Amino acid sequence: MDLALAVTAFEWLEDAIGGQVWTYPAIAIAVAFDSLLPIAPGEAMMITAGVLAANGDLILALVILAGFVGSLLGDNASYGLGATLGRRAQQRFFSSGSSHHRLEWARRQLVERGAVIIVAARFIPGGRTATTFSAGTLEMPWRRFVVIDAVAAGLWATYIALLGYFGGAAFEEDLWKPLLAAGGVAVLIAAGGELIRRTKLA
């Protein structure tokens, strides 16, 4: 995706919805939908907003806040869908003994590594949807989920907006480069979390 085209589209959106004030809710909505439907342009929206903030067209702090609110709302909606629809799917498609064992294994992973999994998955398009939905399906306590997800949403929104803010020139031709960088961060978070967990166990 060409960054100049994305910026042009973003500026058109800003004009269409009546100026800068309504741009931030639009960012939050796009990010929320991205948490539910991975095909939505959540990352691209945040990176482009970061670039515009660097140019003085938007306020960086409000871009980050909009991304945080949107990701938190979308993730919790995905969790809610997992907690309601997921249980029906579990009863219908995972009723055999082997399937039950796999679900129990997944549930244990969320108990033991839930924080790391949720934070790392927030940086992976598609991965965050599967993880938050599974957290609801596997009955991860909502209070624990929302605290971990708030941390994940804050880290993601800050990181992805700053990518656009400081790296706009480097992403002129392709927006896939910062997405690849975000994937690298997810791997580092997962590896670091696992190392800390094993150190505690030792």
N, C-alpha and C positions, 0 to 999 in steps of 0.2 A: 504494500500500500504506500502511496506517495504522501509524504507528510504535508507538502504544500496543498495538495488536494484535500486532505483531512482538515487542515486549518481553514481553508475556504469554506468547506461544508459546515464547520463549527461556527464560523462567523455568520454564515447564512442562517443557521439555526438561531443564533443570538438575535439577529434582526427579525426573524419570523416570530419569535415568541415575545418580543417586546423589550429587548435590552438585556443588560448584564444581570439584573436582579433575578430574572427567571431562568438564567442559564444554569445556576447552581442546582435548583430543583431538577432541571433536565439531566444534569450529570448524575444526580442521586438516583433518578428513575432508571437511567441507562445502566448504571452499575447494579442496581437491584435486579433488573431483568437478566443481566449477565450472570448473576448468581443462580437464577432459576433456569435460564436457557443459555448454554455456553456459546450459542451463535450470536448473541448480542455483543455489541462492540464496547464492552466495559473498559478494557485496558486501553484501547485506542482512544476512547473518549477522554480518559484521565491523562494520558500522555499528551494529547493535543491541548487539553486545558492547561497542562503544565507549561507547554510551549507558549501559549497565549499569555499566561501569567508572567513569564519571563519577558514578554514584549510589553507588559504593562496593561494588557487588555482585560485581564482578570486578576483577582486577588488570590495569591497562592494558598493562604490559610483557609479561605472559604472553599477553594477547590478540594483541599485535603478533607475538610469537614464534610463536604458533599459526598466525596468518595467513601468516607467512613460511614456516614449515615446510610447511604445506599447499600453498601456491602453488608452492613449489620442487618438491615431490613430484609434484603434478599436471602441471606444465609438463614435467618430465622424462619422465613417463609418456607425455604427448602426443608429445614428441620421439621416444621409443622406438617408439611406434606408427607415426610417420611414417617412421622409419628402416627398419622392417620391412614393414609393409603398404603404405606409400606407394610403395615401389620397384616393387612388383607393379602397382599402379595406374598408375604412370608408364610401365612397359613396355607395358601394355595400352591405355591411353587417350591416351598422348602419344608415340606412335611416329612420327607424320608429321613432315615437315620443319619445318612452321610451328610445331607444338606443341613440337618440340625447341628451336627458337629461343626460344620464350617461356619455357621452363624454364631455358635458359641465361641469359636476361635476369634471371629471378627469382633465380637463383644468384648472379649478379653483384651484384644489389642487396643480398643478404645479406652478401656479402663486403665491399662498400663501405659499407653503411649498417646492417649487422647489429645493432650495439649500440643504435642509435637506434630501429630498427624493433621490436626485442624489448622494450625498455623502454617505448616508447609503447604498444605493443599490450597490455601487461599491464593498462593502465588502461581497456581497451575490452572489455566483455563480448562474447564470441564472437570478437573479434579476436585475443585471446591464444591461443585454441585453434588457429585457422587458422595463426597465425604459428609457434607451436612445432611443430605438425605439419609445416608446410612446411620448417622448419629441419632436421628429421630426414629428410624426403623428399629434400631438395636437398643432403644430406650435409654440412651445416655441422659442422665438427669439434666433437665433444661437449665437449671441455675448454674451448673458447672459449664454447660455448653456455652451459655451466653457470655459468661466471664471470659472464657478462652477465646471465643469468637470476637469479642470486643477488642482484645489484644491483637488478634490476627488482622482484624479490619483496620485498626489504627496503623499497624506496621505496613500493611499493604498499601493503604491510601497514601501514606506519607512517602513511601518508597517510589510508587509508580508515578506520582505527581512530580517528585523531584527528578525522576528520570527525564521527563519532558522539560522540566524547568532548566536543568543544567546540561542536558544532552541533546537539545533540539537540533542543533546544527549537525550532530553526528548521525541523526536519524532522518535526514532530509529525504533519502531515497526509499528507505524501507522501515516500516514500523515493526517488522518481525524481529529486528535486532534487540530492542528493549524487552520484548516478550521472551526472547531466548535468555536474556540476562535475568529476568524474573524467575525463569525455570531454574537457572543456576542457583539463585538465592534459596529456592525451595529445597534443592538438594542439600545445600549447606546447612539449612535449618534442621532438616531431618537427621543429617549425620551428626550435627552438634548435639541435638536433643537425645539421640540414642547413646552417644558417648557419655553424656551427663548421667543418663539413667543407669548405664552399666557401671559407672564409677560409684554411684550411690549404692547399688546392689553389692558391689565389691566391698 
